[in-house]
């Protein structure tokens, strides 16, 4: 039978197992959690970064996640009303034969911060600082902030970026094993309710009802559309 007193018959396998164990231990040791600092408003993030700048930790790599309303520098998109997200996506997909030149310059911003960090000139910054630098370098501050999250030790963002699963997914935020700090956490309940709530106008309900009436009357998946039709009718 196989030798059970020593590893002569399965030496290679033992070495491999030992190597894998050592590799896993090294990976566990090298993992440094990020600090996700959630606040209620973007204005509060400005106050916190201002205080961070006054501490001994001002040089710690950081980033601020925010919406396109605060960070978009494209003259057409930023000047539009409430459809900035849609316009940005259309530009990125090149739907109308146009693309965003600022998006293609994202690396200029991330490399600029990396260069500052290498020369120990890195200091805590605010959204306005990143947007100002983005305009100067003609680089998108919105996507640059997301890229900086990879090497950041501290990530500042509004509550809903941490609570809303859809936003977490779109921003590629993984909270497993990370440190989460919620400033003024008594406001979390309202934010959590908003994350799972949806608002519609009466005109939107009527338009949806008309479409559902058409589906039901034309025998198109009646089993699925009738309950939705009933909901729209009851709400209107």
C-alpha positions in Angstrom: 0.0 0.0 0.0 1.0 3.7 -0.2 3.5 5.0 2.3 1.8 6.7 5.2 4.8 7.5 7.4 6.5 10.0 5.0 5.7 12.0 1.8 8.0 10.0 -0.5 5.1 8.6 -2.6 3.2 11.9 -2.8 5.9 14.5 -2.4 5.0 16.6 -5.4 1.4 16.8 -4.3 2.4 17.8 -0.8 4.7 20.5 -2.1 1.9 21.8 -4.3 -0.5 21.9 -1.4 2.1 23.7 0.8 2.7 26.2 -2.0 -1.0 26.9 -2.4 -1.4 27.3 1.3 1.5 29.8 1.5 0.1 31.7 -1.5 -3.3 32.0 0.2 -1.7 33.2 3.4 0.2 35.8 1.5 -2.9 37.0 -0.3 -4.8 37.2 3.0 -1.9 39.2 4.6 -1.7 41.6 1.6 -5.4 42.5 1.6 -5.9 46.0 3.0 -9.6 47.0 3.4 -10.8 50.3 2.1 -12.7 52.7 4.2 -16.1 53.7 2.6 -17.2 56.9 4.2 -20.9 57.6 3.5 -22.6 61.0 4.1 -26.0 62.4 3.5 -25.1 65.1 1.1 -22.3 66.1 -1.3 -21.9 69.3 0.7 -21.0 67.2 3.8 -18.3 65.4 1.8 -16.7 68.8 1.1 -16.6 69.5 4.9 -15.1 66.1 5.7 -12.4 66.3 3.0 -11.6 69.8 4.3 -11.1 68.4 7.8 -9.1 65.4 6.4 -6.7 67.9 4.8 -5.9 69.3 8.2 -4.9 65.9 9.6 -1.7 63.8 9.4 -3.6 61.5 7.0 -4.0 64.2 4.3 -1.7 62.2 1.9 -3.7 59.0 2.1 -5.0 58.0 -1.4 -8.7 58.8 -1.7 -11.5 59.4 -4.1 -15.0 60.8 -4.1 -17.9 59.1 -5.9 -20.6 61.4 -7.1 -23.2 61.8 -9.8 -22.6 63.3 -13.3 -24.6 66.3 -12.0 -21.5 67.3 -10.0 -18.6 65.9 -12.2 -19.6 66.0 -15.9 -17.6 68.6 -17.8 -19.0 67.9 -21.3 -20.4 71.2 -22.4 -23.6 69.7 -24.0 -24.3 67.0 -21.4 -23.5 69.2 -18.3 -25.7 72.0 -19.7 -28.7 69.7 -20.2 -31.5 69.1 -17.7 -32.4 65.8 -16.1 -31.2 63.4 -18.8 -27.5 63.7 -18.3 -27.0 60.0 -17.6 -28.8 59.0 -20.8 -26.9 61.5 -22.9 -23.6 60.3 -21.4 -24.4 56.7 -22.2 -25.4 57.6 -25.7 -22.0 59.4 -26.2 -20.1 56.4 -24.8 -21.9 54.0 -27.1 -21.5 56.4 -30.1 -25.2 56.1 -31.0 -25.3 59.3 -33.1 -21.8 58.9 -34.5 -20.3 61.1 -31.7 -18.2 60.1 -28.7 -17.0 61.9 -25.6 -13.4 63.1 -26.0 -13.3 63.8 -22.2 -14.0 60.1 -21.5 -11.0 59.2 -23.6 -8.8 61.5 -21.5 -9.6 59.8 -18.1 -6.1 58.4 -17.8 -4.7 62.0 -17.7 -6.5 62.6 -14.4 -5.7 59.3 -12.7 -2.1 59.4 -13.8 -1.8 63.0 -12.5 -2.9 61.9 -9.1 -0.6 58.9 -9.2 2.3 61.3 -10.1 1.4 63.6 -7.2 1.3 60.6 -4.8 4.7 59.3 -6.0 6.2 62.8 -5.2 4.4 63.0 -1.9 2.5 66.0 -3.1 -0.8 64.2 -2.7 -3.3 66.0 -0.5 -7.0 65.5 0.3 -9.1 67.1 -2.4 -12.8 67.9 -3.1 -15.1 67.3 -6.0 -14.6 70.9 -7.2 -10.8 70.4 -7.3 -11.1 67.2 -9.4 -13.6 68.9 -11.8 -11.3 72.0 -12.1 -8.4 69.7 -12.9 -10.5 67.7 -15.3 -11.4 70.9 -17.3 -7.7 71.9 -17.4 -6.6 68.4 -18.7 -9.8 67.9 -20.7 -10.5 64.7 -18.9 -13.7 63.3 -17.4 -13.8 63.7 -13.6 -16.8 61.3 -13.2 -15.0 58.3 -14.6 -11.6 59.4 -13.2 -13.0 59.3 -9.7 -14.2 55.7 -10.3 -10.8 54.7 -11.6 -9.1 56.2 -8.5 -11.3 54.0 -6.3 -9.0 51.0 -7.2 -6.0 52.4 -5.4 -7.8 54.5 -2.9 -7.7 53.8 0.9 -10.7 56.1 1.6 -13.7 56.4 -0.6 -16.2 59.2 0.1 -19.7 58.9 -1.2 -23.4 59.7 -0.4 -25.4 57.1 1.6 -27.3 55.7 -1.4 -24.0 54.6 -3.1 -23.6 52.1 -0.3 -27.3 51.2 0.4 -28.8 51.0 -3.1 -27.8 47.6 -4.7 -28.3 49.0 -8.2 -25.9 51.9 -7.6 -23.4 49.6 -5.9 -23.5 47.3 -9.0 -23.1 50.1 -11.5 -20.3 51.8 -9.6 -18.6 48.4 -9.0 -18.6 48.8 -5.2 -17.8 45.6 -3.3 -18.2 46.1 0.5 -17.2 42.6 1.5 -14.4 42.8 4.0 -14.3 46.6 3.8 -14.7 49.2 6.6 -18.0 51.2 6.3 -18.5 54.5 8.2 -21.8 56.2 8.1 -21.9 59.9 9.1 -25.1 61.0 10.9 -26.4 57.4 10.6 -29.9 58.4 12.0 -30.7 59.5 8.4 -30.2 56.0 7.1 -33.8 55.0 7.4 -35.0 57.6 5.0 -32.3 56.8 2.5 -33.1 53.1 2.7 -36.8 53.8 2.0 -35.8 56.0 -1.0 -33.6 53.3 -2.4 -36.5 50.9 -2.6 -39.1 53.5 -3.7 -40.1 54.8 -7.1 -42.1 57.8 -8.0 -44.4 58.1 -11.0 -46.7 60.9 -12.3 -50.3 60.5 -13.1 -49.6 61.1 -16.8 -47.0 58.2 -16.8 -49.6 55.9 -15.2 -52.2 56.8 -17.8 -49.7 56.2 -20.6 -48.8 52.8 -19.1 -52.5 51.9 -18.7 -53.1 52.7 -22.4 -50.3 50.5 -23.4 -51.4 47.7 -21.1 -55.0 48.0 -22.4 -53.6 47.5 -26.0 -51.7 44.4 -24.9 -54.7 42.8 -23.1 -57.2 43.7 -25.9 -54.9 42.1 -28.5 -54.3 38.9 -26.5 -50.6 39.6 -26.0 -49.5 37.8 -22.8 -52.7 38.5 -21.0 -51.6 36.5 -18.0 -48.7 38.9 -17.4 -50.4 42.2 -18.5 -53.8 41.9 -16.7 -52.4 42.2 -13.2 -50.3 45.2 -14.2 -53.4 46.7 -15.9 -55.3 46.3 -12.7 -52.6 48.0 -10.7 -52.5 51.0 -13.0 -56.3 51.2 -12.9 -56.4 51.2 -9.1 -53.7 53.8 -8.8 -55.2 56.2 -11.4 
